[in-house]
């Protein structure tokens, strides 16, 4: 391939990982890149919803931490019960860093913030790069006689395929990554033995006399890990995320 036909970077996947990388490349003025994702549009699910201290510091560096803090709930304390009277009280606001908390932010909002910032930076720098939804990686090979890779992409709507040559291909396409499999790389992680249930819901605590009180404070979370595991935490709108292990029937 001629030099002008070669992408500098092909980012495969536009979840939080791919969008974060795209933001960092954009602010450095990398125009010769593409960001593709099999998804037909932005996520609509809450999915992973915890943003850590160090990630918030990276968001500050990218100029979008204020938006994230405005839209997320800052969890600063967790009480964990282990049965038999054993408890652990964790003060997350004592964690080292500029933003000492776990920010509870639904993934669709996190991705929206990342994409909005990427579009703004891409436009301001005149990069002309956009997130390409509905574009699936189906094959990836080394180009003979070069250090470049040849990626085969498929439009998920039309099924039309095209090839692109890139200096770097970055797989940000999740646990079942096509990019990783095509590179011949193994996934070294392990699957939890337990199965988990996730629920976004409203919760009320009844005292028995008809009085209703807060289940937990906005900046608190509560966890139980005795016969099974359960974690409850607040979203900013007052609803809850509940995570629990499925008990054997």
Beta strands, then each sheet from edge to edge (+ up, - down):
strand 1: 6-12
strand 2: 33-37
strand 3: 50-51
strand 4: 73-75
strand 5: 77-81
strand 6: 87-91
strand 7: 102-104
strand 8: 131-133
strand 9: 135-142
strand 10: 149-155
strand 11: 161-171
strand 12: 196-201
strand 13: 205-206
strand 14: 212-213
strand 15: 220-225
strand 16: 229-234
strand 17: 240-245
sheet 1: 8+ 2+ 1+ 11+ 10- 9+
sheet 2: 3+ 7- 4+
sheet 3: 6+ 5- 15- 16+ 17- 12+
sheet 4: 13+ 14-
end
